[in-house]
Amino acid sequence: MKRFFEILGVATAATLSATILIHGTSDENTDPEYRSNFMNNYSVYSVPLPTSVQFAGEEVPLEDPDVFERLDREMLVNTYWQSNGILLIKRANKYFPVIEPILKKNGIPDDFKYLAVIESGLTNAASPAGARGFWQFLEGTARDYDLEVNGEVDERYHVALSTEAACKYFKDAYERFGSWTLVAASYNMGMFGLEKQLDRQHETSYYNVNLNEETGRYVFRILAIKQILANYKDYGFKLREKDLYKDVPTYEITVDTTIAHLGDFAHQNNISYKTLKYLNPWLRDNSLNNRSGKPYLIKLPKEGYYQLYKPREEEKN
């Protein structure tokens, strides 16, 4: 399962921007007053780390200099990637209420919701390697964990069903490793690959094993995102309640027959084809040839769906 985020050149871009501001050739930059104001007023702060950090109840050994510096890196990168941070906060308000009860029902620590954040940014992402959905399942792994994947239905794009599948993986991995931190690392590297490295290095802790760059950063990304999203106001993110994305009002109908054309089906239910696909992204074609008679739950909008983000009267003034 491939990570969703690739942080490339962030520091270089920031340095270049500052260099242009200080040493640029525009009239503003050659103005002594402008230069003085910039030098005296422009500030970028190091992000303070908490004195204690845990993942799924397991303590992070911040006394280890390597561990401290790796967490510090991810805190800096994610705090100062402000546009992405705001989007994650908005989406978390919409999707965490879907993910959290499924994790709880399956006995999976709540912190694993942050794994979905770094995997996909809480979107139905598609990776070049073929991973799909919030939890970035590859096709074969998805089928191993009971998700239907074909040309018409791909349940990797179903948030609730794919979360159930992810929980099955987490349970299998915990039975194998006995550590939730190693479970998280194995989601990126694979159980076999992680176990091989642990055996090769005679180690039992994620924080003591030497891993590839991606998996070596993986858990620290989760830790940073957890710290920022759980305390976003402390890290300078200012959002009002009305800025947050909301779960749209829907109801479900059961369909156990063929749908010859999803556009006709949508119009029969007084919605557009686009709205049907927005609410049911796991429907991947324009038809559903349900020869087996499998019951599918299809979401349709409730009354008020199109007024979800409509400003209230007091907000217009």
N, C-alpha and C positions, 0 to 999 in steps of 0.2 A: 504494500500500500504506500503510494508515494505521497509525500507532503505536498500541500497546496501552495505554500508560500516559498518563494525564492527571493531572499533579500540580497540584492546585488547592487553594489556601488552606492549605498546610502551615505556612507561616510564621505566618499569621494565627492558626491554631489553637494553635500553640505559644505565641505571645504571649498569647493569651487565657487559656490554661491557667495560665501563670505569673502573670498578673494576678490570676486568681481565688485562687491560692495565697497571693499576697502581700497582696492588698487585700480578700479575701473577708470575708464577714460571719459565718462560722461561729465557734463558740467557740474551736476550735483556732487559727484565724487571728488572733484577738484576744489569744491567750495570748502574752505576751512571750517566754517560753522557746521555744515552738514556732516563732515568727517568727524568733528568733535562730538556732535550729538550721537552719531552712530557708535563711536568708541565708548562713550560714557553710558549709553542707555541700552545697548543690545546685550542681552544676557542669555546664556544657555546653561542650564544646571545639570549636574550629575544627578542621577535618580537614586535616592536613598533606598537601600534594601532593608526589608524587615529583619529583625534580630532572629526570628525563628520562622521556618517555612516547612510545610508538610505537604505531601501528596498522598491522598487517600489514607491519612492517618500515619504515614511513614515519614519519619523525620529526614530532612535534607541536611547533610553534614556541611554546613556553611563554614566550619572551621578549616576545611580543606581548601587551600588557596585556589586550586584549579576549579573546584565546584563554585566557589564564590565568584570567580572571574567569569565563568561561563554563564551563570545566572545574571550577573551584572550586564553582560553583553546583550542578552535577550531582553532584559528590562529596558535598556537604553533604546534598542532597535524598535521595540513595540510601543514604548511611550511616545517616542518622537515620530512615529509613523501615524500622525494624527488622523488623517482622512480615513485610513483603514480602521483605526481604533474606534472612531465614531460609528462607522458602519457595523462593526462587530457588536458594539453596545446596543445599537438599534435592533439588529437581528436577534441577539440573545433574548431580548424582551419578548420576541415573538415565538422563538423556537425552544428555549429552555423549558417552558411549561409543558411542551410536548415530550421532550427527552427525559426530564428529571423523574417523572413518575414511572417510566419504563425501567430506568436504571434501578430505582428503589425497589420495584416489584421483583426484579431479578437478583437483588442482593449485591448490586454493583455500586461501589462508592460514587457519590455524586460528582467527585472531581473528574470523572471520565467524560463529563459533558464538554470539558475544555479540550479534550482530544478531538472531538468533532470540529471544534473551532479551528484548530491548527491544520486539520486534514483538509477542510473544504471552505473555511470562512463562513460556515453555515449557509452554504449554497449547494445546489445540485451540480457540483463541479465535474468536469471531465478532464482526466490527465492524459498526457501523450502515451502513457503506458497502458491505458485502457481502464483505469480505475474510474469509478463513477459514484456520484451521490454524496450525501453529507459525510458518510463514513468511508468513502473511497474504496469500495470493494472491487477487486478484480472479478472478472466473470466467473472463473472457476471457483474461487473462494466463496462468492455469493451463493452459488448453487450448493456448495458444501454446507452452507448454513441456511439452507431451505428457502432461499429467495428465488423467485421465478425470473428468468432472464431469457428473452427471445426477441424477435423482431417487433412484436406488438406490445408486450408487457415486460417492463424492466423494473422490478421492485427495489433495486438499488436506489431509485429515485423516489421511493416512498419513505418519508421520514420515519414514521412509526415502525413500519416493518423492518427497515434496515437497522434501526436502533435495536430492535429485538434480536436481529442476527448478530450485531456487534456484541450484545450481551452474551450470547452463546460462545463467541470467540473468547471474550474476557474470562468466562468461567473455565473454558478449556485451558487457557494459558495460565490461570491462577493455580489450577490443579497441577500443572507442570512445574511452575516456578515458585509458588508460595509467596510471591511478593507482587503487590500491585504496581510498583514502579517498574519491575521487569515485565509485567504484563503490558504496560503502556509502551515500553521500548520494543517489545516483540511485535506490536501492532505495526510498527514501522519497518522492522528488520525481518520479521518472520520468526516463528518459534524455533525452527531448526537452526537458522543462522545465528540467533542470539545464544542458544544453548551451546552451539559449537564454540563460540568465542569464550563463553564462561568456562567451559571445560578446558579449552586450550590455555587459558591464562590462570586457571585454578582460582577463580573468583566466584563470589556469590552475590555481589552488589553491583547494581548499575553504576554507581558512582565510583567504583574501583576498576571497572573493566574498560579497556582501551577499544573504542569502536570507531566505525567510519564517521566521517564528518556529519552526515545527515542524522544518523541515529544518536551520535554523540551530542547533538544539539536538541534532539527531539523532546525529551522530557523537560529540558530547561525552557523550551518554548511554551510547553503546557504550563509550567510553573509561573512564567512571566504573564501569560494571558490570564491565568487564574487570578493573580495578584491585581492586575490592572482592571479586569472586568468586575471583580468583586468589590473594588474600591475606586472606581473610575474617577470620582470627584476629587480624590486625593492626588490624582495624577494629572489634574488640569483639564479634564474633559467635562464640559458644561452642557448638559442636555436637559431639556424640560420634558415632562411626562408626555406632552403632545408630540415631541420629536421622535419618540420611540415607535418602532413598528409594532403592529398589533396582529394577533391571530384573527383571521377573517371569520365572520359568522357563516357557518355552513351546516348542512345536514347531509346524511348519507342515504343512498338508496342501494339496494342489492340488485345486481344484474347477473343472471346466470344463463343468458342466451347470447347469440351472436348479435353484434351491432354492426350493420353493414357499412355505415358511414358515421363517424363521430360528429361530423358537421351537422348532419340531419338530426342526430340524437340531441346535440346541444340546442338546436333551434326548437325542437319539440319541448325542451325544458326551459325555453325562453331565455337562453343565454347564448353567447357567441362561442365559436370553436376555440378561440383564444382563451376565454375564461375557463372553459372546460379543461384545457391543457394546463393552465396556470394552477388550478385547484387539484389536478390529477396528473402530475408530470410523469408518473410511471406508465401512463398510456403513451406509447412511443410511435404508433402509426395512426392512420386515419380510420382504422376499423378495428374491430375486436372479434376475431373468428373463434368464438368460444365453443368449440366442438365438444369439449368434455363436460360442459355444463357447470363449470366451476363458479361458485358465487364470488363476485367481486363487489367491493364496497366503493361506490363512486360518489365523490363529494359534489354537491351543488350549493349555490349561494342561498343563504337565508335573506329575508327582508332586512334591509339596512346594510347589505354588503357594499353597495356603491356609495354609501354615505359614511363609510368607516373613517375616512380622513377629512371629511367635510368640516370646515371650521364652525365652531359654535357661534351663536350670535354675538356673545361678548368678545370673541376673538376677532371679529370683523371690525370692531371699533378701535 
